[in-house]
């Protein structure tokens, strides 16, 4: 039996607001208390130009220990990835380019991608928020066709985002509904033991970069 559902997976650094985004979209209610991955997945039908898109939207855990993290559990068969960052967290924005875009394209190269800036309601309270221009420049570098900014707290931009997700899913015909695209079967090395995820391989590099920045900041303070 053909599975006509479209799978949407939401990824990004911990605490950027992924779960709040999904809860607000699913229940029209903002979660005032932070609970990691309160909503694992939900289903939603969206009508676009007389076409019905049956979406299964999947959250991903905010894991601090990625030893047993297996991207194949939720990545294979994905039609569209939402790669999320917090507008008031520059590290989460940088990690979209360093970690998340390469990782999802490693494991599911046929899927659509959308860059999503979250917590837009906090922009005015942050001295150095991520700007729309910076996000557009990142999209050009990683060849991501769309960028949206949203606020789960005010619901700003959420309907527009998921309408665009539905359009992207309906346009993605490369994934067969057995869960794995033919292209992934041929090009992805994950056909035996699961290799370490890109996040795990890059962790040391990121920590070294953070340490370097702290040292540079300390040197600047001494010179002043």
N, C-alpha and C positions, 0 to 999 in steps of 0.2 A: 504493500500500500504506500502510495506517495505521501511524503510528509511535506505539506505546503507551508509549514510554519517558518518564520524567519528569526534567526537567533542573533540577539544583540548582547554583547558582553561589555561591561563597564570596567575599565582598569584605570590605575593611577596610584600615586603614593597614598599611604595611610593618612586619614583625617582631612583629606581635601574636600570632602562633602559628597562622595559618591552615593552612599546609602541614603543620605538625606534627600538628594535629588530624586532617587527612585521612590522613596516613600511619599514624597510630595506629589510626584506624578501619579502614583498608583492610588493614593487615598485622599489627595487634595488636603493634606494635613502635614505641617512641618513638625518633625520630632524635636521637642525642646531639650530632651536628654539624649546624650550621645550613647548609643548602643552599637558596638561593631557588628556589621552585617546582620541587622535585625530582619531584613528582607532578603532572602537568598535569590528568589526569582519570582516574576509574575508575568501574566499573559495579558495582552491588550490588542484589540482590533482597531486599526486606523484606516479610514477610507480616504484614498488619494485619487482624484480624477476617475471616480467610479470603480477603482480597484481596491479590494480589501487586502490589507496587509495584516496577517496574524503574527504578531511579534511575541517572542519569548525573551524577556529582558532579564539578564543574569548579572547579579552583583558578584564582586570578588572580595575575598577576605582581606582585612588589614593585618597581614601577618608580619610580626617582627622577626620570626625565625623561619626562613625559607628552606630549611633542610629537607623537608618532605613536600615542598611545593611542586606540584606537577601541572604545568600549563596545559597539557593535553587533556586534562579532566574537563575543562570548560572551553578551551580554545578551538578545538577541531569542529568543523561544521559551522563556524560563526559566519554570519552574513555581514555584520557591521560591528566595528569596535568604537566605543566612545572612550577616547583617551583624555583623561581629566586632570586638571591642575587647579590649585586655588589661586585666584587673582592676587591674594595677599600673601602668597608663599612662593617666592622666586625659585627655591630649590625644587619644588614640585613641578614648576614650569620647565626648568632646565632638564629635569629627569624625563620629561616627555620625549625630548629629542635624544637624550643619552640612553635611556632604558626602554621606554614603552613602545615607541614606534618600531625600533629594531626588533624587539621581542615578539610583538604580535605578527610582524611580517616574516619573522623566522618560522613561526609555527603555523601561520595561516595566511600565506601570501596572496590569496585570492579575495580576501575580505575587504570591504570598504572601511575607511577610517574617517572619523570626525574628531577634531580637536575641540574640547569643551572647557571653558574657563568658569569655575564655580565661585560662589560667595561674592558675586558682583555687588551685593548690597554693602559690603565692607570696604569697597574701594576708597570712599571718601575719608575713611578713618585710618588709612595706611599711607605713610609718607612716600613709599616707593612701590606702588602696585604694578602688576604686569599690565601693559597697555595693549589695546587692540592692534596697534601698529606692530608691536613686538610679536604678537601671536600670528599676525598675517605673514610676517617675515619668516617665522618658524615653519608655517604651512608651506611656503614656497620652497624652503630648504628640504623638507621631508616629503614634498609632493602630496600634501594632504589637501583635498579639494574644498573642505568646508571648516569654518570655525564659528562657534557660538559662545556667547556669555550668558550665564544663568544665575539666578538666585533661588535656592530652595526655600528660603525664608519668606520671600515676597512673591514667589512663583514667576518672576520675570523671566521670559525667554524659554520657559520649559516646553510649552505647547509647540512653539516654532521649532525647537530642537527636535522633538520626537516626530513631527511631521516630516522634517528633513531626513530623519533616520528611516522612516517608512519608505520615502522615495529612494533612498540609497539601497535599502533591502530589496525593493522590487526591481531595481536595476541590476542587482547582482544575481546572475544566473549561472555562476561558475561552480557553485557548491551543490553536490548531489546530497540528497537527504538521508544517505546512509551515515552521514556525519563527517566524512572526510572527502575533500575534493580530490579529483584525479590528479590535479597538478601537485597538490601537497603530497600525495602518495609517492609521486615520482621524484620530487625535489627535497622533501623534508627528511632529515636523518633519523627522525623518531620512529623507527620501525622495529627497534629492538629495545634494549634497556634505555630508560629515560636519561638523557644527559642533563647536566646541571643547567638551570635556567639562566638566561642572560643576566638577569638581576643578580644572581648569586655570583656570576663570574665578574661582574662590574663592581661589586660591593667594595672591594679593597681599593680600587681606583678612586671611587667616590669619597671614601673616608680619607684617603691621602690628600685629595683635593681640598676637602674641608679643613684638614690640619694645616695645609699650606696657606689657605686664606686666613686662618686664625693667626698664624705666625706673621704673615705680612701685616695684618692689622696691628699686632703688638709692636712690630718694628716701626710702623708709622707713628704710633703713640709715643715711643721712645724718642724718635726724631723730633717730634713736636715739643 
